[in-house]
Amino acid sequence: MDTVQEFMIQRGEFLNHTRKQNYMGWGDCCTSHDNMIQQWHSIQGVWNLMVQSEEQILSKKAHGIDVHGPYYQQIGLFRTDTYQVTPVDIFDSDAALPNFAHNAGYNDRMFYGTRQNAAIWADRFAFSNIFETIYNPKERRHHGYHSETYLKYLMKHYKVPVELKHICMWRIRSRGRLQGKDCLDLKRYSLSTNILEVAPPGYVVEGEFLAPPIGGEQHSI
């Protein structure tokens, strides 16, 4: 995990450039914008670690095997701060996204599919020049760097055959609480009378959250 200083050394120039195109729907620059760029940096870092791991694995293989791989052909990229409500089979699609919270674009919280498509999803930085040149005129409603619309432009530009899947995950908030409104587009997993059937044992509805039992914060997930 990079420090803030390390992040700024690698991404400071890009960050300052894109701040000038902050998505106005997020309000004043630059908290949401900076969080998005940090997210992209983290995703890219995970991808780079995977490639390094492949090289280590392949270097131990029999003589004659290409040490540059690739080793992994089907790849899933998931946030670590989510509770997975529905099961996921990463081999059932070439390019899968969850079908909720698209916000005029594509949900950006997870992906799985072929290596080629995963590589496109994971590298947001390489697309920025194309985005600014072709897809970001000021007259567009979602002008500026907006995470979900940016991702949709990225995937469509490279003709990735996206499948929207009936997948739900809840973001984990403070005290182990789960963001129960995350899957409102999927009625089965919204804040309904049946939601506790798919929640961790002992959880209760607390406003828009699902909360762990008192004293159970350390064992909630």
C-alpha positions in Angstrom: 0.0 0.0 0.0 1.4 3.4 -1.0 1.7 6.3 1.3 0.1 9.6 0.3 3.5 10.9 -0.6 4.2 7.9 -2.8 0.9 8.3 -4.5 1.6 12.0 -5.2 5.0 11.2 -6.6 3.4 8.8 -9.1 0.1 10.6 -9.7 0.4 14.2 -8.7 0.7 15.6 -12.2 -2.3 13.6 -13.4 -4.3 14.5 -10.3 -3.6 18.3 -10.7 -4.5 18.1 -14.4 -7.8 16.2 -13.9 -8.8 18.4 -11.0 -9.4 21.1 -13.6 -12.1 18.9 -15.1 -13.7 18.0 -11.8 -17.3 16.6 -12.2 -19.5 19.5 -11.0 -22.2 17.2 -9.8 -19.9 16.2 -6.9 -19.8 19.7 -5.7 -16.6 21.7 -5.0 -13.3 20.1 -5.9 -11.7 17.9 -4.9 -12.6 15.3 -2.2 -14.6 13.0 -4.4 -12.4 13.5 -7.4 -9.2 12.7 -5.4 -10.8 9.6 -3.9 -11.6 8.4 -7.5 -8.1 8.9 -8.7 -6.8 7.1 -5.6 -9.2 4.2 -6.3 -7.8 4.0 -9.8 -4.2 4.0 -8.5 -5.1 1.2 -6.1 -6.7 -0.9 -8.8 -3.6 -0.4 -11.0 -1.4 -1.4 -8.1 -3.3 -4.6 -7.6 -3.0 -5.4 -11.3 0.8 -4.8 -11.1 1.1 -7.1 -8.1 -0.8 -9.8 -9.9 1.6 -9.6 -12.9 4.6 -9.8 -10.5 3.1 -12.8 -8.9 2.6 -14.4 -12.3 6.3 -13.9 -13.1 7.3 -15.6 -9.8 5.0 -18.5 -10.5 6.1 -19.0 -14.1 9.8 -18.7 -13.2 9.5 -21.9 -11.2 7.8 -23.8 -14.0 9.6 -26.3 -16.2 12.2 -25.1 -18.6 10.8 -23.8 -21.9 7.6 -22.2 -20.5 7.3 -18.5 -21.2 8.2 -16.7 -18.0 6.2 -13.7 -19.0 3.0 -15.7 -19.0 0.3 -14.9 -18.8 -0.6 -17.3 -16.0 -4.1 -16.1 -15.1 -6.6 -16.2 -17.9 -9.8 -15.4 -16.0 -9.6 -12.6 -13.4 -11.9 -11.1 -10.8 -11.3 -7.7 -9.2 -13.2 -7.0 -6.0 -13.2 -4.3 -3.3 -12.0 -5.5 0.1 -14.4 -3.2 1.9 -17.6 -5.0 0.8 -19.7 -7.8 2.1 -20.6 -10.1 -0.8 -24.3 -10.8 -0.6 -24.7 -13.0 -3.7 -22.4 -15.8 -4.9 -20.1 -15.0 -7.8 -18.8 -17.5 -10.4 -16.0 -15.6 -12.2 -16.0 -18.1 -15.0 -19.5 -17.4 -16.2 -18.8 -14.3 -18.2 -16.1 -12.6 -20.4 -16.9 -9.2 -18.8 -19.3 -8.9 -15.9 -20.4 -5.9 -13.9 -23.1 -5.7 -11.1 -26.4 -4.4 -12.3 -27.0 -1.6 -9.8 -25.8 1.9 -9.0 -24.7 2.7 -12.5 -25.2 6.5 -12.1 -25.6 7.1 -15.9 -22.6 4.9 -16.6 -21.4 1.5 -15.3 -21.1 0.4 -11.7 -17.3 0.6 -10.9 -17.2 -1.5 -7.7 -16.2 -4.9 -9.2 -15.4 -6.7 -12.4 -14.6 -10.2 -13.6 -14.0 -11.7 -17.0 -11.2 -12.6 -19.4 -7.7 -11.3 -18.8 -7.9 -9.0 -21.9 -11.1 -7.4 -20.7 -10.0 -7.2 -17.1 -6.8 -5.4 -18.2 -8.9 -2.7 -19.9 -11.1 -2.3 -16.8 -8.1 -2.1 -14.5 -6.2 0.6 -16.3 -8.2 3.9 -16.2 -5.1 6.1 -16.6 -4.2 5.1 -20.1 -7.7 6.1 -21.4 -7.6 9.7 -20.1 -6.3 11.3 -23.3 -8.9 9.6 -25.4 -11.6 10.5 -22.9 -10.7 14.1 -22.9 -10.4 14.3 -26.7 -13.5 12.4 -27.7 -15.9 11.9 -24.8 -15.7 14.9 -22.6 -17.2 18.0 -24.3 -18.4 20.7 -21.9 -21.9 20.5 -23.2 -22.4 16.9 -21.9 -24.5 16.5 -18.8 -21.8 14.5 -17.1 -18.9 16.6 -18.2 -15.7 16.0 -16.3 -14.2 13.0 -14.6 -17.1 11.1 -13.2 -16.3 7.5 -12.2 -19.2 5.6 -13.6 -19.6 7.4 -16.9 -15.8 7.3 -17.4 -15.9 3.6 -17.0 -18.7 3.2 -19.5 -16.9 5.2 -22.1 -13.8 3.1 -21.5 -15.5 -0.2 -21.9 -17.6 0.9 -24.9 -14.6 2.5 -26.6 -12.7 -0.8 -26.5 -15.8 -2.8 -27.4 -15.8 -4.8 -24.2 -18.9 -7.1 -24.3 -20.2 -6.1 -20.8 -22.8 -8.3 -19.1 -24.8 -6.8 -16.3 -25.2 -9.4 -13.6 -27.6 -9.8 -10.7 -24.9 -9.4 -8.2 -25.1 -7.6 -4.9 -22.5 -6.4 -2.4 -22.8 -4.0 0.5 -20.1 -1.6 1.4 -18.7 -1.9 4.9 -18.8 1.3 6.9 -17.7 2.2 10.5 -18.4 -0.3 13.3 -18.9 -3.1 10.8 -22.1 -1.6 9.6 -23.2 -2.5 6.0 -24.6 0.0 3.5 -28.0 -1.7 3.1 -29.2 0.7 0.4 -26.3 -0.2 -2.0 -28.5 -2.7 -4.0 -31.7 -0.7 -4.2 -31.9 -1.6 -7.9 -32.1 -5.2 -6.9 -35.3 -5.3 -4.8 -34.5 -8.6 -3.2 -31.4 -7.1 -1.5 -32.7 -3.6 -0.7 -33.9 -2.5 2.8 -37.0 -4.7 2.8 -38.5 -7.1 5.3 -36.6 -9.9 3.8 -33.1 -8.3 3.8 -32.0 -9.9 7.1 -32.3 -13.3 5.4 -29.1 -12.5 3.5 -27.4 -10.5 6.1 -24.7 -11.9 8.5 -26.2 -13.6 11.6 -27.4 -11.2 14.3 -27.5 -8.1 12.1 -30.4 -5.7 12.5 -31.7 -2.8 10.4 -30.4 0.5 11.6 -31.7 3.3 9.4 -30.1 2.8 6.0 -27.6 0.4 7.5 -27.4 -3.2 8.6 -25.7 -3.1 12.0 -23.9 -5.9 13.9 -25.2 -6.9 17.4 -24.0 -4.8 20.2 -20.5 -5.8 21.2 -20.1 -7.8 18.0 -18.3 -5.3 15.9 -15.0 -7.2 15.8 -16.8 -10.4 14.6 -19.3 -8.9 12.2 -18.0 -10.1 8.9 
